[in-house]
Amino acid sequence: MKPKSYRRKASRRRSEPSAAVAKPDPAAAQVVHNVLAELPRLMAVAVVDVESGASLAAHSNMPGIDPTMAAAHNAEVVKLKQKAMTALQLVGEQIEDILITLSNQLHLLQLTTNGSRLIYLVVSTQNTNLGIARAVLRAQVGQLEQSVR
């Protein structure tokens, strides 16, 4: 048996969320289609199940952006923020959207009222007005909520 110092230590890294694709969801596909029609210069869009991190529908105009892979990671962001809100005892508050601003991109996560789904949008800061992008996503979240009921 090797001395302790030579034994390989078990990895303590958290496992990365895996990209999951749920069974096709016609309402989610329609939302992706509608967002693409209203924001044709978007970089990527996806409808995501927050609990599982699965992409229900997605589209990308950029080969380097995989919205299906990003779906799982963004679902984790939402779940962690929900945990933080619980820890802060923010009773009666809910997440409407989360904006992540990069040097050349805006990543916007718009949640449904019950927080079970989100629309993930990536746009260029050069081509898109944030107010318009938010308005489009709010309208489409409303459509998504109506179709789920």
N, C-alpha and C positions, 0 to 999 in steps of 0.2 A: 504494500500500500504506500502511495506517495505521501510525503509530508503535507500537512495542511496547506502550506504556502503554494504548493503546486496544483492543488485541486482547482478545478474550474468552478467559479462561482456561478450560481444561477442568476440569470438575467432578472433585473428588477424593473425593467422597462414595462410601462403599461402597453398593452396591445393596442395597435392602431385600429380605429374603426374601419371595417371593411366596406367596400362599395357593394351595396345590395340594390337589386332592382326588384321591385314588387311586381305582382301580376299587373298587366295593363289596366289603367284606370282611365276610362273615356273622359271623365270630368277634368282630370289632371291634364290629359292630352289637349283638351279644348282650351284650358287656361294657358298652356304653353303656346299654342297656336295664336291665341288672342294677344298675348304679350308680344310675341314676335311680330304680329301685324301692326301693333301700335308703336313698337320700338324696334324697327327693322335693323338698326345698327348696333343692337345689343351684342355682347360678346358671348353670353351664355345665360340660360334660364333653366330652372328645374322646379318641380313640385315635389316636396319631400314629406314623408311620414316621420314626424319628430321622434316618436317612440323607438322605431326600428332603425331610423336613419336611411331607410330605403327610398330610392328615387322612384316616384310614381309616373313621371314623364320628364323628359329633358331634351334640350336642344343646345347646340353650340355652333357658333359661327367662327370659332377660333380653334385650330387644331391642338393648341397647347392647353386648352382648358377642358377638363372632363367634369361636367356638372354632376354626373352620377357619382364619381369618386368624392367630389366636394360635398355632396349631400350628407354623407355620414358624418363628416367633420363638422359641418354647420349644424347638424342636429345636436352634436355634442356641445357646441357653443351655446345653443339655446338651453339645453338641459342644465348646463353649469350656471348660466345666468338665473334660471328658475330656482336652483338650489341657493344661490346667493341671495335672491329676493326672500326666500323662506327664512334664511339665517338672519336677515335684516328685519324680519317680521313686517314686511311691506304688505299688510293686509289690504285687500281690495285693489291692488295694483296688478296689471298684467302687461306683458310685453306686446307692444304693437309692431315695432320693427327694430331691427338692429342694423346700424350702418357701420361698415368697415371701409375706411378711406385709405387707399394705397396711393403711391405717387402718381400712377396713371390710370387707376381703376377705382370704381366704386362697387362694393359688394353689399347688396341690400337683402336682408332677410325680413320678409313680411309674414307675420303669423296670423292664422285664423283666430277668431275670438276665443275658442276653447283651447288653443295652443297645440292642437293635435297635428296640424300640417303647417307647412311654410312654403312660400315661394322664394326661391333663391335667384337673384338677378345679378349679373356682372355686366357693367357698362364701362365705357371709356370716359374719363373725366373730360376729354376734349370734345366728345360728340353728344353728350347727354346732359340734360338739365335735371338735377336731383329732384326738384319739385314735380316735374312731369313724370319722372320714373316712379316716385312715390304714389302719385295720383293713379297711375296705371295699375300698380300693384294693389292698391286699396280696392279699386274696382274689381280686379280679378279675384282677390280674396273673397269679396262678397259673392261673386259667381261661384267660387269653389264651395263656400259654405252652403249656398242654396242647393247645389247639386248633391251634397252629402246628406242633407236632411231627408 
